[in-house]
Amino acid sequence: YEQLVALENKFKTTRYLSVCERLNLALSLSLTETQV
């Protein structure tokens, strides 16, 4: 059971991080496009 909870927490964290990474990527891309 503890392993399941740990996996769930890890999944949530990873999912959240991936969303942040996507946002950062989009921001950096738009910045690059603006500079060019």
PDBQT receptor file of N, H, CA, C and O in Angstrom, charges set to zero:
ATOM      1  N   TYR A   1       0.845  -1.211   0.000  1.00  0.00    +0.000 N 
ATOM      2  CA  TYR A   1       0.000   0.000   0.000  1.00  0.00    +0.000 C 
ATOM      3  C   TYR A   1       0.875   1.254   0.000  1.00  0.00    +0.000 C 
ATOM      4  O   TYR A   1       0.605   2.214  -0.721  1.00  0.00    +0.000 OA
ATOM      5  N   GLU A   2       1.917   1.227   0.813  1.00  0.00    +0.000 N 
ATOM      6  H   GLU A   2       2.136   0.447   1.399  1.00  0.00    +0.000 HD
ATOM      7  CA  GLU A   2       2.807   2.407   0.872  1.00  0.00    +0.000 C 
ATOM      8  C   GLU A   2       3.459   2.652  -0.484  1.00  0.00    +0.000 C 
ATOM      9  O   GLU A   2       3.628   3.795  -0.907  1.00  0.00    +0.000 OA
ATOM     10  N   GLN A   3       3.821   1.569  -1.154  1.00  0.00    +0.000 N 
ATOM     11  H   GLN A   3       3.684   0.640  -0.810  1.00  0.00    +0.000 HD
ATOM     12  CA  GLN A   3       4.437   1.713  -2.474  1.00  0.00    +0.000 C 
ATOM     13  C   GLN A   3       3.463   2.370  -3.442  1.00  0.00    +0.000 C 
ATOM     14  O   GLN A   3       3.850   3.211  -4.254  1.00  0.00    +0.000 OA
ATOM     15  N   LEU A   4       2.190   1.974  -3.347  1.00  0.00    +0.000 N 
ATOM     16  H   LEU A   4       1.877   1.291  -2.688  1.00  0.00    +0.000 HD
ATOM     17  CA  LEU A   4       1.172   2.535  -4.234  1.00  0.00    +0.000 C 
ATOM     18  C   LEU A   4       1.053   4.038  -4.009  1.00  0.00    +0.000 C 
ATOM     19  O   LEU A   4       1.005   4.813  -4.965  1.00  0.00    +0.000 OA
ATOM     20  N   VAL A   5       1.008   4.443  -2.751  1.00  0.00    +0.000 N 
ATOM     21  H   VAL A   5       1.048   3.814  -1.975  1.00  0.00    +0.000 HD
ATOM     22  CA  VAL A   5       0.899   5.870  -2.422  1.00  0.00    +0.000 C 
ATOM     23  C   VAL A   5       2.128   6.617  -2.940  1.00  0.00    +0.000 C 
ATOM     24  O   VAL A   5       2.014   7.710  -3.495  1.00  0.00    +0.000 OA
ATOM     25  N   ALA A   6       3.298   6.017  -2.755  1.00  0.00    +0.000 N 
ATOM     26  H   ALA A   6       3.390   5.129  -2.304  1.00  0.00    +0.000 HD
ATOM     27  CA  ALA A   6       4.530   6.653  -3.211  1.00  0.00    +0.000 C 
ATOM     28  C   ALA A   6       4.502   6.819  -4.729  1.00  0.00    +0.000 C 
ATOM     29  O   ALA A   6       4.912   7.851  -5.259  1.00  0.00    +0.000 OA
ATOM     30  N   LEU A   7       4.015   5.794  -5.415  1.00  0.00    +0.000 N 
ATOM     31  H   LEU A   7       3.682   4.956  -4.984  1.00  0.00    +0.000 HD
ATOM     32  CA  LEU A   7       3.933   5.871  -6.875  1.00  0.00    +0.000 C 
ATOM     33  C   LEU A   7       2.965   6.962  -7.298  1.00  0.00    +0.000 C 
ATOM     34  O   LEU A   7       3.232   7.717  -8.234  1.00  0.00    +0.000 OA
ATOM     35  N   GLU A   8       1.840   7.039  -6.603  1.00  0.00    +0.000 N 
ATOM     36  H   GLU A   8       1.623   6.426  -5.844  1.00  0.00    +0.000 HD
ATOM     37  CA  GLU A   8       0.850   8.072  -6.932  1.00  0.00    +0.000 C 
ATOM     38  C   GLU A   8       1.442   9.461  -6.741  1.00  0.00    +0.000 C 
ATOM     39  O   GLU A   8       1.286  10.334  -7.595  1.00  0.00    +0.000 OA
ATOM     40  N   ASN A   9       2.125   9.662  -5.614  1.00  0.00    +0.000 N 
ATOM     41  H   ASN A   9       2.252   8.953  -4.921  1.00  0.00    +0.000 HD
ATOM     42  CA  ASN A   9       2.732  10.972  -5.345  1.00  0.00    +0.000 C 
ATOM     43  C   ASN A   9       3.780  11.301  -6.403  1.00  0.00    +0.000 C 
ATOM     44  O   ASN A   9       3.857  12.432  -6.884  1.00  0.00    +0.000 OA
ATOM     45  N   LYS A  10       4.579  10.311  -6.756  1.00  0.00    +0.000 N 
ATOM     46  H   LYS A  10       4.517   9.392  -6.366  1.00  0.00    +0.000 HD
ATOM     47  CA  LYS A  10       5.618  10.526  -7.762  1.00  0.00    +0.000 C 
ATOM     48  C   LYS A  10       4.978  10.887  -9.094  1.00  0.00    +0.000 C 
ATOM     49  O   LYS A  10       5.460  11.771  -9.803  1.00  0.00    +0.000 OA
ATOM     50  N   PHE A  11       3.879  10.194  -9.437  1.00  0.00    +0.000 N 
ATOM     51  H   PHE A  11       3.487   9.476  -8.861  1.00  0.00    +0.000 HD
ATOM     52  CA  PHE A  11       3.194  10.470 -10.699  1.00  0.00    +0.000 C 
ATOM     53  C   PHE A  11       2.661  11.891 -10.714  1.00  0.00    +0.000 C 
ATOM     54  O   PHE A  11       2.818  12.612 -11.699  1.00  0.00    +0.000 OA
ATOM     55  N   LYS A  12       2.026  12.289  -9.614  1.00  0.00    +0.000 N 
ATOM     56  H   LYS A  12       1.898  11.703  -8.814  1.00  0.00    +0.000 HD
ATOM     57  CA  LYS A  12       1.477  13.651  -9.529  1.00  0.00    +0.000 C 
ATOM     58  C   LYS A  12       2.591  14.679  -9.682  1.00  0.00    +0.000 C 
ATOM     59  O   LYS A  12       2.453  15.658 -10.416  1.00  0.00    +0.000 OA
ATOM     60  N   THR A  13       3.703  14.442  -8.976  1.00  0.00    +0.000 N 
ATOM     61  H   THR A  13       3.815  13.647  -8.379  1.00  0.00    +0.000 HD
ATOM     62  CA  THR A  13       4.822  15.379  -9.040  1.00  0.00    +0.000 C 
ATOM     63  C   THR A  13       5.385  15.442 -10.457  1.00  0.00    +0.000 C 
ATOM     64  O   THR A  13       5.645  16.523 -10.986  1.00  0.00    +0.000 OA
ATOM     65  N   THR A  14       5.568  14.280 -11.057  1.00  0.00    +0.000 N 
ATOM     66  H   THR A  14       5.357  13.402 -10.628  1.00  0.00    +0.000 HD
ATOM     67  CA  THR A  14       6.121  14.237 -12.414  1.00  0.00    +0.000 C 
ATOM     68  C   THR A  14       5.186  14.942 -13.381  1.00  0.00    +0.000 C 
ATOM     69  O   THR A  14       5.628  15.691 -14.252  1.00  0.00    +0.000 OA
ATOM     70  N   ARG A  15       3.890  14.698 -13.222  1.00  0.00    +0.000 N 
ATOM     71  H   ARG A  15       3.531  14.090 -12.515  1.00  0.00    +0.000 HD
ATOM     72  CA  ARG A  15       2.917  15.323 -14.110  1.00  0.00    +0.000 C 
ATOM     73  C   ARG A  15       2.979  16.842 -13.948  1.00  0.00    +0.000 C 
ATOM     74  O   ARG A  15       2.958  17.576 -14.936  1.00  0.00    +0.000 OA
ATOM     75  N   TYR A  16       3.056  17.308 -12.711  1.00  0.00    +0.000 N 
ATOM     76  H   TYR A  16       3.073  16.712 -11.908  1.00  0.00    +0.000 HD
ATOM     77  CA  TYR A  16       3.108  18.744 -12.445  1.00  0.00    +0.000 C 
ATOM     78  C   TYR A  16       4.374  19.344 -13.054  1.00  0.00    +0.000 C 
ATOM     79  O   TYR A  16       4.341  20.413 -13.664  1.00  0.00    +0.000 OA
ATOM     80  N   LEU A  17       5.483  18.639 -12.878  1.00  0.00    +0.000 N 
ATOM     81  H   LEU A  17       5.510  17.770 -12.383  1.00  0.00    +0.000 HD
ATOM     82  CA  LEU A  17       6.746  19.136 -13.416  1.00  0.00    +0.000 C 
ATOM     83  C   LEU A  17       6.687  19.210 -14.939  1.00  0.00    +0.000 C 
ATOM     84  O   LEU A  17       7.166  20.168 -15.545  1.00  0.00    +0.000 OA
ATOM     85  N   SER A  18       6.094  18.187 -15.546  1.00  0.00    +0.000 N 
ATOM     86  H   SER A  18       5.705  17.408 -15.054  1.00  0.00    +0.000 HD
ATOM     87  CA  SER A  18       6.029  18.182 -17.007  1.00  0.00    +0.000 C 
ATOM     88  C   SER A  18       5.214  19.374 -17.501  1.00  0.00    +0.000 C 
ATOM     89  O   SER A  18       5.533  19.965 -18.533  1.00  0.00    +0.000 OA
ATOM     90  N   VAL A  19       4.172  19.723 -16.772  1.00  0.00    +0.000 N 
ATOM     91  H   VAL A  19       3.912  19.243 -15.933  1.00  0.00    +0.000 HD
ATOM     92  CA  VAL A  19       3.351  20.879 -17.150  1.00  0.00    +0.000 C 
ATOM     93  C   VAL A  19       4.185  22.148 -17.053  1.00  0.00    +0.000 C 
ATOM     94  O   VAL A  19       4.134  22.996 -17.944  1.00  0.00    +0.000 OA
ATOM     95  N   CYS A  20       4.948  22.283 -15.983  1.00  0.00    +0.000 N 
ATOM     96  H   CYS A  20       4.990  21.594 -15.259  1.00  0.00    +0.000 HD
ATOM     97  CA  CYS A  20       5.809  23.461 -15.802  1.00  0.00    +0.000 C 
ATOM     98  C   CYS A  20       6.856  23.507 -16.909  1.00  0.00    +0.000 C 
ATOM     99  O   CYS A  20       7.142  24.569 -17.463  1.00  0.00    +0.000 OA
ATOM    100  N   GLU A  21       7.419  22.355 -17.224  1.00  0.00    +0.000 N 
ATOM    101  H   GLU A  21       7.187  21.492 -16.774  1.00  0.00    +0.000 HD
ATOM    102  CA  GLU A  21       8.439  22.311 -18.270  1.00  0.00    +0.000 C 
ATOM    103  C   GLU A  21       7.843  22.749 -19.600  1.00  0.00    +0.000 C 
ATOM    104  O   GLU A  21       8.479  23.469 -20.369  1.00  0.00    +0.000 OA
ATOM    105  N   ARG A  22       6.608  22.306 -19.865  1.00  0.00    +0.000 N 
ATOM    106  H   ARG A  22       6.091  21.721 -19.240  1.00  0.00    +0.000 HD
ATOM    107  CA  ARG A  22       5.950  22.697 -21.115  1.00  0.00    +0.000 C 
ATOM    108  C   ARG A  22       5.747  24.204 -21.151  1.00  0.00    +0.000 C 
ATOM    109  O   ARG A  22       5.949  24.842 -22.185  1.00  0.00    +0.000 OA
ATOM    110  N   LEU A  23       5.343  24.774 -20.006  1.00  0.00    +0.000 N 
ATOM    111  H   LEU A  23       5.179  24.255 -19.167  1.00  0.00    +0.000 HD
ATOM    112  CA  LEU A  23       5.118  26.221 -19.948  1.00  0.00    +0.000 C 
ATOM    113  C   LEU A  23       6.433  26.963 -20.174  1.00  0.00    +0.000 C 
ATOM    114  O   LEU A  23       6.492  27.930 -20.933  1.00  0.00    +0.000 OA
ATOM    115  N   ASN A  24       7.483  26.494 -19.505  1.00  0.00    +0.000 N 
ATOM    116  H   ASN A  24       7.435  25.708 -18.888  1.00  0.00    +0.000 HD
ATOM    117  CA  ASN A  24       8.787  27.135 -19.666  1.00  0.00    +0.000 C 
ATOM    118  C   ASN A  24       9.253  27.035 -21.111  1.00  0.00    +0.000 C 
ATOM    119  O   ASN A  24       9.806  27.985 -21.663  1.00  0.00    +0.000 OA
ATOM    120  N   LEU A  25       9.023  25.875 -21.718  1.00  0.00    +0.000 N 
ATOM    121  H   LEU A  25       8.574  25.103 -21.269  1.00  0.00    +0.000 HD
ATOM    122  CA  LEU A  25       9.429  25.679 -23.104  1.00  0.00    +0.000 C 
ATOM    123  C   LEU A  25       8.671  26.637 -24.015  1.00  0.00    +0.000 C 
ATOM    124  O   LEU A  25       9.255  27.255 -24.905  1.00  0.00    +0.000 OA
ATOM    125  N   ALA A  26       7.372  26.752 -23.785  1.00  0.00    +0.000 N 
ATOM    126  H   ALA A  26       6.897  26.249 -23.062  1.00  0.00    +0.000 HD
ATOM    127  CA  ALA A  26       6.553  27.653 -24.602  1.00  0.00    +0.000 C 
ATOM    128  C   ALA A  26       7.017  29.093 -24.422  1.00  0.00    +0.000 C 
ATOM    129  O   ALA A  26       7.088  29.855 -25.387  1.00  0.00    +0.000 OA
ATOM    130  N   LEU A  27       7.333  29.462 -23.180  1.00  0.00    +0.000 N 
ATOM    131  H   LEU A  27       7.276  28.843 -22.397  1.00  0.00    +0.000 HD
ATOM    132  CA  LEU A  27       7.785  30.826 -22.914  1.00  0.00    +0.000 C 
ATOM    133  C   LEU A  27       9.110  31.095 -23.609  1.00  0.00    +0.000 C 
ATOM    134  O   LEU A  27       9.281  32.137 -24.242  1.00  0.00    +0.000 OA
ATOM    135  N   SER A  28      10.044  30.164 -23.496  1.00  0.00    +0.000 N 
ATOM    136  H   SER A  28       9.905  29.318 -22.982  1.00  0.00    +0.000 HD
ATOM    137  CA  SER A  28      11.352  30.357 -24.121  1.00  0.00    +0.000 C 
ATOM    138  C   SER A  28      11.206  30.393 -25.638  1.00  0.00    +0.000 C 
ATOM    139  O   SER A  28      11.911  31.140 -26.316  1.00  0.00    +0.000 OA
ATOM    140  N   LEU A  29      10.291  29.586 -26.168  1.00  0.00    +0.000 N 
ATOM    141  H   LEU A  29       9.718  28.979 -25.618  1.00  0.00    +0.000 HD
ATOM    142  CA  LEU A  29      10.073  29.581 -27.616  1.00  0.00    +0.000 C 
ATOM    143  C   LEU A  29       9.509  30.920 -28.074  1.00  0.00    +0.000 C 
ATOM    144  O   LEU A  29       9.961  31.483 -29.071  1.00  0.00    +0.000 OA
ATOM    145  N   SER A  30       8.527  31.425 -27.346  1.00  0.00    +0.000 N 
ATOM    146  H   SER A  30       8.161  30.968 -26.536  1.00  0.00    +0.000 HD
ATOM    147  CA  SER A  30       7.923  32.704 -27.726  1.00  0.00    +0.000 C 
ATOM    148  C   SER A  30       8.952  33.826 -27.602  1.00  0.00    +0.000 C 
ATOM    149  O   SER A  30       8.962  34.750 -28.415  1.00  0.00    +0.000 OA
ATOM    150  N   LEU A  31       9.812  33.749 -26.598  1.00  0.00    +0.000 N 
ATOM    151  H   LEU A  31       9.804  32.998 -25.938  1.00  0.00    +0.000 HD
ATOM    152  CA  LEU A  31      10.852  34.766 -26.432  1.00  0.00    +0.000 C 
ATOM    153  C   LEU A  31      11.802  34.731 -27.623  1.00  0.00    +0.000 C 
ATOM    154  O   LEU A  31      12.189  35.769 -28.160  1.00  0.00    +0.000 OA
ATOM    155  N   THR A  32      12.169  33.515 -28.025  1.00  0.00    +0.000 N 
ATOM    156  H   THR A  32      11.854  32.672 -27.589  1.00  0.00    +0.000 HD
ATOM    157  CA  THR A  32      13.068  33.374 -29.172  1.00  0.00    +0.000 C 
ATOM    158  C   THR A  32      12.405  33.928 -30.422  1.00  0.00    +0.000 C 
ATOM    159  O   THR A  32      13.037  34.634 -31.207  1.00  0.00    +0.000 OA
ATOM    160  N   GLU A  33      11.134  33.608 -30.603  1.00  0.00    +0.000 N 
ATOM    161  H   GLU A  33      10.620  33.034 -29.965  1.00  0.00    +0.000 HD
ATOM    162  CA  GLU A  33      10.416  34.090 -31.784  1.00  0.00    +0.000 C 
ATOM    163  C   GLU A  33      10.351  35.611 -31.790  1.00  0.00    +0.000 C 
ATOM    164  O   GLU A  33      10.482  36.241 -32.840  1.00  0.00    +0.000 OA
ATOM    165  N   THR A  34      10.149  36.198 -30.610  1.00  0.00    +0.000 N 
ATOM    166  H   THR A  34      10.044  35.687 -29.758  1.00  0.00    +0.000 HD
ATOM    167  CA  THR A  34      10.066  37.653 -30.526  1.00  0.00    +0.000 C 
ATOM    168  C   THR A  34      11.420  38.281 -30.857  1.00  0.00    +0.000 C 
ATOM    169  O   THR A  34      11.484  39.286 -31.566  1.00  0.00    +0.000 OA
ATOM    170  N   GLN A  35      12.494  37.692 -30.346  1.00  0.00    +0.000 N 
ATOM    171  H   GLN A  35      12.442  36.876 -29.770  1.00  0.00    +0.000 HD
ATOM    172  CA  GLN A  35      13.826  38.224 -30.605  1.00  0.00    +0.000 C 
ATOM    173  C   GLN A  35      14.150  38.143 -32.094  1.00  0.00    +0.000 C 
ATOM    174  O   GLN A  35      14.776  39.047 -32.648  1.00  0.00    +0.000 OA
ATOM    175  N   VAL A  36      13.726  37.069 -32.732  1.00  0.00    +0.000 N 
ATOM    176  H   VAL A  36      13.218  36.335 -32.282  1.00  0.00    +0.000 HD
ATOM    177  CA  VAL A  36      14.005  36.895 -34.159  1.00  0.00    +0.000 C 
ATOM    178  C   VAL A  36      12.976  37.699 -34.936  1.00  0.00    +0.000 C 
ATOM    179  O   VAL A  36      13.003  37.711 -36.166  1.00  0.00    +0.000 OA
TER     180      VAL A  36
